[in-house]
């Protein structure tokens, strides 16, 4: 009989760990108190992208269509139909995960698990023993300690994905990835949107130029931004809410129908009983090494409950690393080339160091930029407000980071990830033939621009020649 493995949580980290361990001969049981797929599938990545897709279609018909000679009369949307499609997509993917679990002979137990000993799990009074346990319990929305956040009309991302009707106005607390994605969704459907961010700029950690381009486009769509602004309190105002804030220029008061709290997420570890086991913790986060091992023999952790990078694709990789180490292989988690995809309109994606972080890390850099307005495919698609930015080391021209806003940025970033993994240089990127006409040509052009060789933007003597 193979090693007995229990996985607590069936999100991207958990079910991938379970499948990989089963592939390697493990006898695997996965325990999940909710639906298979975790936050990503049920209340995060997938449902939000369904809404964003509908928003993009609506924008294409109402704004992009006439510019392309396509006219549609009486364009409208049905929010309930959109929500039904969201539910159908989620259900279909849940069915797919269930099929994967069954096809790999993994035992699925529905219930809430608690660790009563390092490798002993209790579910509804039933105790299961294993050779190894993988904790993959994910995360929960972070709720700031602010008066009024328990009022009716205050929602988290979970509530935003379950709205029966759209509000006329909404304030979003938090200008990170979750906040700007919902801002893009709601603004596309005609909701009056205000984003409140405590830090000086939205999308902290994202290249400032890239974030600035996104904010400019969202502002043109009617989104208002209050940066450097702290939420003071929330109170009832008629059928809606009154939001009081403190900004750089003093108090700000805003009346809205709904308030979305998108202030990040916290590891979901409170109900596991980890404290009794002597688990090494960083606040509520499980501490692991590069092989996803905790400080307790036989206990591993993956995904949002341990990772500082709370992304589904990171959890999946961590799940594979944990399973392979449990089953006797030697696998190490590498976080040096993790892509971030932000599914706003326009989309944003990045990997590696920003220009600012590269310089803070001691690199002398050269930077190449290529505006999508100079890219033929972007002009054809009417999506030319963005830019590709490549950051490279000065001495060896090694790629340090790739940052994109606009076009199919979230698909294009894979080239940047591969470039970092292969330790590629600007010349490698330039010498790779990119199909024409595609938006991906802009990546090579940005690399060329870093070396002063860009073809499709005016050269340094353009002004002199035209004089």
N, C-alpha and C positions, 0 to 999 in steps of 0.2 A: 504494500500500500504506500502511496506517495505521501509526502508531507501534508499534514492537515493545516489548512490556512483559513482563517476567518477574516473577512473584509467588512468593516463597519462603515456603511455608506456606499450608495450606488450611483454617485455622480461620476464625472469624467475620470477622476483619479481612481475611484474605487472600482468601477466596473472594468476599467482597463487593467488594473492590477489583478483583478480576479481572473480575467480572460488569459492574461499572459502567464499567470501562475498555473492555470489549468493546462495551457499549451505545453508547459514544461513538466507536466506530470503530477501537479499538486491536486489534492482532494480539497476543493474550495467551497466554502459557504459564504454567501454575501447577505448581509443584514441591512435592511432599509426600512425606515418607518414610514416614508412617503412614497412617491412615485419614482420609478427607475429614471435615471438621468440626472438627478440632482438639480441644483439651482440653475445651472446652465441650460438644461433642456426645458425645465418646467417654468422657471421664473426669471430667466436671464437672457443669455445669448440668443437662443432660438426664437422665443416669442417677440423679443424686441426687434429682431431682424425681420420678422414677418410684418410688423407694423411699419418699419422703415421701408420695406419693399413697396407696400401699398402707398406710402407717402411719396416715394420716388415716382411711382406710376402716375399719381395725381399731378405732381409737379411737372412731369414730362408732358402730360396732356394739356395742362392749363397754361404753362409757360414755354416749354420747349417746342410743343407742337406748332403753334402759329409761326414761330421763327423758322421752322423747317417746312412750312407750306402745308401743314396738317391742321385742319380745323374740325373740332368736335363740339357740337352744340349741347348745351345743358349738361355739362360735365358735373357730376356730383359723386359723393361717396356715401356709403352706408356703413356707419360705425359698427353696427351689430353684425353685419356680414363680414367685416374685417376681423372682428373678434372671433367669429365662428371659424374663419379660415385659420386664424392663429391656433385655436384649439385643435383643429383637424391636423395641422402640421405637427404639433406637439404630440398628439396621440399616435400619429403614424411613427414618429421617431421613438416614442416609448415602446411601441410594439416591436420595433427593430432591435432595441436594446434587450428586450425580453427574449427575443429569438436568439440573440447572440449568447445570452446567459444559458439558455436551454441547450443550444447546440454545442456548448463547451462542457456540458455535464456539471454545471455549477448549481449547487443547491441555493435556492432563494428563500429567505425567511423574512416575512414582513413583521416589523416590530421595532421597538427601541432598545438598543443594546447598552449594557453597562459592563465595564471591566471590574470584576470582583477579585481578580488576581492577574498577574502579568499576561498570561495566555489563557485566561478563563473568562468567557463572556456569558452574561445572563440576559435572557430575553423573556420577559413575562414569566419569570419564575423558573424557566428552563435554563440549565447550565450546559454550555458547550466548551470543551477543551480543545486546544489546538497546539501545533508546534510554533506557529507564528500568527500574529494578529496585525492587520493593517488598519490604522485609523484614517478614515477618509470622510470625516463628518462635515466638511465644507465650512460655510460661513453664514452669518446673519447680518442684516442691515444694521449699521451703527446709528444710534439715535442720540444726538447731543442732549445734554442736560439743560434744557431751556423750557421755561414756563409756557404751557399751552400746547405742547407737542402731542398731548393725549386727546386733543379735541377732535370732534367729528369733522372730517374734511381734510385732516392731516394724513397723508399716505406715504408709504414707502414705495420702492419700485414694485413690490409684490402687488400693492393696491393699484398702482398705475396701470398694471397689465390686466386688471380686472374691472376697469371702469365700464359701467353699462352705458353711460353717455359721456360725451366730451364736455369739460367745463369751458366756459367762455374765457376764463383767465386762470393762470396758474403761476405760482412762484416756486422756483426750484432752489433748494438750499444745497449748494455744492456744485462747483464747476469742474468736477473731474469727468472721467469717461462716462459714467452713468448719467450724470446731470446733463452733459451736452448732447448725448444721444437722445434723451427724452425731450430736450429743448428742440432738437431738430424735428422729431416726430410731431410734437404738438404744434409747432409753428407751421409745419406743412399742412396741417388740417385746420388752420385758421384760428388757433387758440392764441390769446395774448400771453406771451411768455416772458417772465423775468427771472434771470439767473443771479443768485447771490453767492459770492465766493469770498471767503475770509482772506485768502492770500491775494497778493497784488495782481495776479493774472489767472485766467482759467487754464485748465489742463496742466497743472503743475507737473514738471518733469519732462514735458514735451518741448521740443525745440520752439523757442519763442517766435521765430518767424512763421513757422508752420501754424502754431496756435493762433497767431495774429491774423493770418489769412482766413482761417476758419471763422474766427469771431467776426471779421469784417463781413463775410458772406451771410452769416446768421443774423447779424445786425441789419443787413439789407432786407432780410426776410421778416424783420419786425421784432426779433429777440432783443430784449434790453439786458445789459450786464451791469451789475453792481459789484465791482471787485474791491478788495481791501475792506470789506464790509462784514460786520458781525451781526448775527441774529440776536436780538434782545429778548423778545417775547412774542407770543401769538395769542390773540383773543378773538372771540366771536364778534362778527359785525354783520347783523342781519342774518341772511342765509349763508353768508360766506365767512371769511376770516380777515382779520386785520393783522398785518405783519409789521412789527416795528424793528428797525435795524439801526445800526450805528456805522456810518460810512466816513470816508476821509473828510467830507465837508459837513459832518454833523449828523443828526438824527434823520432817518428816512422812514416814511410810513407808506404802506402799500396795502390796498384792499383787493383781495382775490377770492375766487371761488374755491380753489384747492391749493394746498401747500404740499409739495413733494419733497421729502427729506431724502437727499441723495448724498449723504456725507461719508460714503465709504462703507466698508464691511468689516466685521470682526470674526475671528475664528470661532467656530461653533463647537466648544469643548466642555461647556459647563455641566452637562448631565452625564458625563462618562465615568466620573469617579476617579479621575486621574490623580488628584491630590493624595489620596490614600496610598497610591502605588509609589510615590516618590518620583513622579515624572518630572523631568527638567522642563520648565515652562518659562516663556518670556511673556509675562502677563497671561493672556488666554491662549497664546500660540504655543504649540508643541515644538520643542527644539529637536531638530534632527541634524545628522551629518550629511555628507555628500552622497551617501548610499541610502539615505532616507531612514536610517536607524535612529531610534531614540536612545536614551541612556539606559533603558531597561532591556535586557536580553529577550529577544523574540518579539519585541514591539517595534513596529514601523509606523510612519505617518506620511501621508501624501496630500497634496491639494491645499485648499484654502486654510485648513486647520493648522498647517505648518509653514506654508510658503509665504514669503514676503511679496511674491509676485502672484497675485490672485487672478490667474487666467486659466481657462479650461485647458488650453493646449499645454501649459506648464504642468497642470495636474496630471494629464495623460502621460507625459514623459516621466514624471515622478512615479506614477503607478507602475510603469514598465521597469524602472530602475529598482523599485522596492521588490517587485515580484522576482526579478532575475537574481537579486542578491539572496532572497529567501531560498530560492531553488538552487543555490550553490554556484551561481555565476558571479562575476565581478563587474558590476555596472556602476558608473559614477554619473551624477547629475551635473550638467554643465549649463550655467545660466548666462554665458557670455554673449549668446546670440539669440535672445528671446524677442520675437516680433510682438508689437502691440498694434492691434487693428481697432480703429474707432469708426463705427458705421454710421457716421453722420452724413449729411448731404451739404457740402462735399465730404467725401471720406478722408480719413487721416490714417496713416500707417508709418511705423518707424521701427528701426532696430539699431542697436549699438549706441554709441556715444553721441550726444548732441554737441554742437560746436562749443557751447559754454562748458559742458562737463569735460570734454576732451581737453580744453585749455586748463581747467581746474585740476585735471589729473596729470598735468605736466607736459602734455603733447603740444608741439608747435604744429599747427594745422594749415592745410590749404582746403578751401571750400569751393565746390562747384554748384551753381544753381542754374536750373533751366525752367523757364516759365512755360506752363502748358498752353498759353496763348500762342506760342511759337510752334506748337505741335499740331500737325495736320489732323490726326484722329480726334484730338480734343476739340478742335474747332468744328469738325463735322458733328460731334456729339453735343455741341453747345455746352461743354463743361471745361471751360478754359481759364477758370479763375485760380487754378492751383499752381503748384511748383514741385519739382524734384530737387532735393538738396543732398549732396554727397559730401561727407566729411572724411578727409584722409590725412595721414601723417605727412609732414613736410619732407622728411629725409628719404623715406622709402616708398612713399605714395600708397601705403597700405590703407585699405578701407577701414575706417573706424566707425562709421555710422551712415545710414541712409534714411532720409525723412521725406515723406510724400504727403501732399494734400491735393485732393482732386483726382478725377479719373477713377479707374479701378484700383485705387491705392492699396486696398486691403488684399488684393490678389497679387499686385506687382511687388509687394514687399518681400515675397519669397526669394526674389533675385538677390536682394540685399542680405537676407539671412544666409543664403548659400555663399555669397561673397565673403562674409565674415567667417563662416565655418571653414572655408578653404583658404583663409588668409590671403584673399585676392588683393590685387593692386588696382589703381586707376587704369593702368594699361590693360589689365585682364578684362576689365569691364568694357573698355573701349573696343578691344579687339574681338569681343563677342558680337557676332552679327545679330542684330535685332530686326525682326520682320517689319516691313513697311506696308501700309501705314498702321502703326500701333502706338498706344500711349507709352509702351515700354521703351520706345526709342529715346524718350526723354531721360531715362536713366543713363544711357550711354552718353547723351549730350551733356548731362550734368557733370559726368566724369571728364569729358573733353573740356568743359568750361573751367574745371579746376586746374587744368594744365594750359589754359589759354588757347584751346584748339576747337572750341565749339563752332560748328558749321552753320547752324540755323538760327543764330541770333547775331545782330550786328557786331562787328569787330571793334577794337579800340579806336580805329581811325575813321569810323563811319561818319562822325560829325564833321571831321576835316574834309573828307571826300565830298560831302554834300554841300560844303560851304562854297 
